């Protein structure tokens, strides 16, 4: 009787073990099926061809994950782990598996960036490993105006070359809100936000919209951000600063013609890059007018050089507008 009871206990124990083992195997198989039909598998290609404002990267998708790749490319940011939801730049490099190359543009010189490749299918988006790189230091060219005795940068801030004409888009450069540093907001394709900054450093690269009050990106205002080479947010290279109204006016008066033609014919070869509206961030008058900030303030506004067909003069405008910047040597 004791032997029979022991045998029954042993049989029940073995059946329980078999059940547990079978359940474990079944779960493992299920997990494998999820992995086989889930999100893509990919890697990020190392960054190459690094310049002041551009670079190249890409990715390699080794598995589509069970459904077709509908989008692929890279995302990048000055913050770690960029994603489709939190990035300062993104490319779209088609569909499908395999390797692809991405061109990064609109970067800021002498800044560290983080890059990840991405691939999207019906199950979601996967990312490759993060890689980082630092954009190169710009080669600063100088130009001298013998009439005024002043030395300037030979191009607008953010421009990739010296202008070949007044409508040379490669020489337009960036459009800055008065008093802000080169934090990314000046890039023509930067995102926008309606939240004003309460500090001199907004800690992001969005173009800050304003449609009431002083129409400044900062509240309360600070009129001491662009004065001199040691200005709090001086965006110019070392040894350069934002020119004063008087310096811009002397430059304008040295032109043979008070117009875009005269501005380009001057030693500075100024362009008609237009401006960004402070209310919506939209680009306006590109190819028709030039607007260049000075460091001089006037009440709640700031002074700037403006020229279009038939006129060139100093004006005032709200600090939330996006204008060109040309630096003068201190």
C-alpha positions in Angstrom: 0.0 0.0 0.0 2.8 2.4 0.9 4.6 1.5 -2.4 1.5 2.2 -4.4 1.0 5.6 -2.7 4.6 6.6 -3.4 4.2 5.6 -7.1 1.1 7.8 -7.4 2.9 10.7 -5.8 5.8 10.3 -8.1 3.5 10.1 -11.2 1.8 13.4 -10.2 5.1 15.1 -9.6 6.4 14.1 -13.1 3.2 15.3 -14.7 3.6 18.7 -13.0 7.2 19.0 -14.2 6.2 18.1 -17.7 3.4 20.8 -17.6 5.8 23.5 -16.3 8.4 22.6 -18.9 5.8 22.6 -21.7 4.5 26.0 -20.6 8.0 27.4 -20.5 8.8 26.2 -24.0 5.5 27.6 -25.3 6.2 31.0 -23.8 9.7 31.0 -25.3 8.3 30.2 -28.7 5.7 33.0 -28.3 8.4 35.5 -27.5 10.3 34.5 -30.5 7.3 35.0 -32.7 6.8 38.5 -31.3 10.5 39.3 -32.0 10.2 37.9 -35.5 7.1 40.0 -36.4 8.0 43.1 -34.4 9.9 46.3 -35.0 12.9 46.6 -37.4 16.5 45.8 -36.4 19.1 48.4 -37.5 22.3 50.2 -36.8 23.6 53.8 -37.1 26.4 54.5 -39.6 29.3 56.6 -38.3 29.2 60.3 -39.1 31.5 61.5 -41.9 32.2 64.7 -44.0 31.8 66.8 -40.9 31.8 70.6 -41.7 30.6 73.8 -40.0 26.9 73.2 -40.7 26.6 69.9 -42.5 27.6 66.2 -42.0 26.7 62.7 -43.3 25.5 59.7 -41.5 22.9 57.0 -42.2 21.8 53.5 -41.2 21.8 49.8 -42.1 18.5 47.9 -41.6 19.3 44.2 -41.2 15.7 43.1 -40.6 12.4 44.7 -41.4 10.8 42.9 -38.4 8.0 41.1 -40.1 6.3 44.0 -42.0 7.5 46.4 -44.7 9.6 49.4 -43.8 7.5 52.5 -44.5 10.0 55.2 -43.4 13.7 55.4 -42.6 16.3 58.0 -42.0 18.2 59.6 -39.1 17.3 62.0 -36.3 19.7 64.3 -34.5 19.8 66.8 -31.6 22.2 68.6 -29.2 20.5 66.4 -26.5 21.1 62.7 -26.1 18.8 60.0 -27.5 17.0 62.0 -30.2 13.7 60.5 -31.5 11.0 61.3 -34.0 9.2 63.2 -31.2 12.3 65.0 -29.8 14.7 66.1 -32.5 16.3 69.2 -34.0 16.7 67.6 -37.4 15.4 64.6 -39.3 15.8 63.0 -42.7 13.6 60.7 -44.7 15.5 58.3 -46.8 12.9 56.1 -48.4 11.8 52.6 -47.5 13.0 49.0 -47.4 15.9 47.2 -45.8 19.7 47.6 -46.3 22.1 50.5 -46.0 21.2 54.2 -46.7 23.0 57.5 -46.4 21.6 60.7 -44.8 22.7 64.3 -45.3 22.5 66.4 -42.1 22.1 70.2 -42.6 21.3 73.3 -40.7 23.8 72.5 -38.0 25.6 75.0 -35.8 29.3 75.2 -35.9 31.4 74.1 -32.9 28.4 72.2 -31.4 28.1 68.5 -30.3 25.3 66.5 -31.9 23.8 63.1 -31.2 22.5 61.0 -34.1 20.4 57.8 -34.3 19.1 56.0 -37.4 15.4 55.1 -37.3 13.1 52.7 -39.2 9.4 52.5 -39.0 7.0 49.6 -39.9 3.4 48.8 -38.9 4.5 47.6 -35.5 6.4 50.9 -34.6 9.7 52.7 -34.8 13.1 51.3 -33.9 16.4 53.2 -33.5 20.0 52.3 -34.1 22.7 53.0 -31.5 23.5 56.6 -30.7 26.7 58.2 -32.2 28.0 61.7 -31.5 30.1 64.3 -33.4 31.1 67.9 -33.1 30.8 70.3 -36.1 33.9 72.1 -37.2 35.1 75.6 -36.4 34.3 78.1 -39.1 37.1 79.7 -41.1 36.6 83.4 -40.5 37.2 85.6 -43.4 37.6 89.4 -43.0 36.8 92.3 -45.3 38.0 95.9 -44.9 36.1 99.1 -45.8 38.7 101.8 -46.5 36.0 104.5 -46.3 34.9 103.7 -42.7 38.2 102.1 -41.6 36.2 99.1 -40.2 36.9 95.4 -40.6 33.9 93.0 -40.8 33.3 89.3 -41.3 33.2 88.6 -45.0 29.8 86.9 -44.8 26.6 86.8 -42.8 26.5 84.6 -39.7 25.4 81.1 -40.8 26.3 81.7 -44.5 28.3 79.0 -46.2 30.1 81.4 -48.6 30.8 85.0 -49.5 28.0 86.3 -51.6 28.2 86.0 -55.4 25.1 88.2 -55.9 22.6 90.0 -53.6 20.2 87.0 -54.1 22.8 84.3 -53.5 20.9 81.9 -51.2 24.0 80.2 -50.0 25.2 83.6 -48.6 21.9 84.5 -46.9 22.9 82.9 -43.6 20.7 82.6 -40.5 18.0 84.9 -39.1 18.4 85.8 -35.4 16.0 87.2 -32.9 17.6 90.2 -31.3 19.7 89.3 -28.2 19.7 85.5 -28.7 22.7 83.4 -28.9 23.4 80.8 -31.7 21.2 78.1 -30.0 19.5 76.8 -33.2 16.5 79.2 -33.3 18.2 81.2 -36.1 18.1 78.3 -38.6 15.3 79.0 -41.1 13.7 75.6 -40.5 13.7 75.7 -36.7 10.6 74.8 -34.9 8.5 77.5 -33.2 7.0 77.9 -29.7 4.6 80.5 -28.2 6.1 80.2 -24.7 8.2 83.3 -23.9 11.5 82.9 -22.1 12.1 84.4 -18.6 15.9 84.0 -18.9 18.6 85.0 -21.3 19.0 81.4 -22.3 15.8 79.7 -23.3 17.5 76.3 -23.2 16.1 75.2 -26.6 16.4 76.0 -30.3 12.9 77.0 -31.1 12.0 80.4 -32.7 9.9 82.1 -30.0 6.7 83.7 -31.3 5.2 86.8 -29.8 2.0 88.7 -30.8 1.4 91.1 -27.9 3.1 93.5 -25.4 6.6 94.3 -26.4 6.7 91.5 -29.0 10.0 90.3 -27.6 11.1 86.6 -27.2 12.1 87.4 -23.6 9.8 88.5 -20.7 10.8 90.7 -19.0 13.0 92.3 -21.6 16.8 92.6 -21.3 18.4 95.4 -23.4 22.0 94.3 -22.5 22.4 91.1 -24.4 24.4 92.1 -27.6 26.6 94.9 -26.4 30.3 94.4 -27.1 32.4 91.2 -27.5 31.6 90.3 -24.0 27.8 90.7 -24.5 25.9 88.0 -22.6 24.6 86.3 -25.8 27.1 87.7 -28.4 26.7 85.1 -31.3 29.8 86.4 -33.2 33.1 84.5 -33.4 35.9 85.5 -31.0 37.1 89.1 -31.5 33.8 90.1 -33.3 30.6 91.7 -32.1 27.3 93.0 -33.3 27.7 96.5 -34.8 26.1 99.6 -33.4 23.6 101.8 -35.2 26.3 104.4 -35.9 28.6 101.8 -37.4 25.9 100.5 -39.7 24.9 104.0 -40.7 28.5 104.9 -41.6 28.7 101.7 -43.7 25.4 102.6 -45.5 26.6 106.1 -46.2 29.7 104.7 -47.9 27.6 103.0 -50.6 27.4 104.5 -54.1 23.7 103.7 -54.3 21.2 103.4 -51.4 19.7 100.1 -52.5 20.3 96.4 -52.6 22.6 97.0 -55.5 24.7 99.4 -53.5 24.7 97.0 -50.5 26.1 94.2 -52.6 28.6 96.5 -54.4 30.1 97.5 -51.0 33.1 95.6 -49.5 30.6 93.7 -47.3 28.6 92.2 -50.3 25.3 92.3 -48.3 22.4 90.1 -49.4 18.6 90.3 -49.4 17.9 87.4 -47.1 14.5 88.7 -45.9 13.3 88.2 -42.4 11.1 85.9 -40.1 7.8 87.3 -38.8 7.7 87.4 -35.0 4.1 86.3 -35.0 4.4 83.0 -36.9 8.0 82.4 -37.8 7.3 82.5 -41.5 10.0 83.7 -43.9 9.2 87.0 -45.7 10.8 89.1 -48.4 13.7 86.8 -49.2 15.3 87.9 -52.4 13.7 91.4 -52.0 15.0 93.1 -48.9 17.8 92.9 -46.4 17.4 93.5 -42.6 20.5 93.5 -40.4 20.4 93.9 -36.6 22.5 96.4 -34.7 23.3 96.3 -31.0 21.5 99.6 -30.4 18.1 99.6 -28.6 15.3 102.1 -28.8 12.7 101.8 -26.1 11.3 98.3 -26.3 12.6 97.8 -29.8 16.0 97.6 -31.4 17.6 99.4 -34.4 18.5 97.7 -37.7 19.7 98.4 -41.2 17.0 97.9 -43.9 17.3 98.1 -47.6 15.1 97.3 -50.6 14.7 98.6 -54.1 15.0 102.4 -54.0 15.8 102.8 -50.3 18.3 102.1 -47.5 17.9 103.4 -44.0 18.1 102.7 -40.3 14.8 101.6 -38.7 13.4 100.1 -35.4 11.6 96.8 -35.0 10.5 94.4 -32.3 13.1 92.1 -30.9 11.1 89.0 -31.7 11.7 89.4 -35.4 14.3 87.3 -37.2 17.0 89.4 -39.0 20.4 88.8 -40.5 23.6 89.4 -38.5 26.9 90.6 -39.9 29.7 90.9 -37.3 32.2 93.7 -37.0 35.7 93.3 -35.6 36.2 94.9 -32.2 
